[in-house]
Amino acid sequence: MGARLCKPNDPEAKGMNERANGYYETSFLPGRRFSDVEDFNAQLHTWLKRANRRVHATTRMVPAEQIYEDGAR
């Protein structure tokens, strides 16, 4: 995890960060325990590999593939 500073008056960036945080809070954190920061990061890294390969329920796209298409725009 890291910190991301949003530019002033940029509600879209703030909204994207808040949605991501909400997703982690409801999908990654429940039921987990961490011994330290390194353990948290290791579990998050493993979970993100799996989560980014799933088919998104709304868009029907795979996030790990879609990020490259979005970056090309």
C-alpha positions, 0 to 999 in steps of 0.5 A, a space after each residue: 500500500 502507499 499514499 496517493 495525493 490528489 490534486 486540489 479540486 479533482 473529485 474524480 481522482 478522489 472518487 477512484 481512490 475511495 472506491 478502491 479503498 472500499 473494495 479492499 475493505 469489503 473484499 480483502 480485509 474481512 477475516 484476515 490477520 496480519 503479523 506486521 506490515 510485510 505480512 499485510 503486503 505479502 497477503 495483499 500482493 497474493 490476493 491482488 494477483 487473483 482479484 485482477 484475473 477475475 471477470 468483473 461482474 459489471 464490465 465483463 472484462 478482466 482487470 489485469 487485461 483492461 489496464 493495458 487497454 486503458 493505458 493506451 488511450 
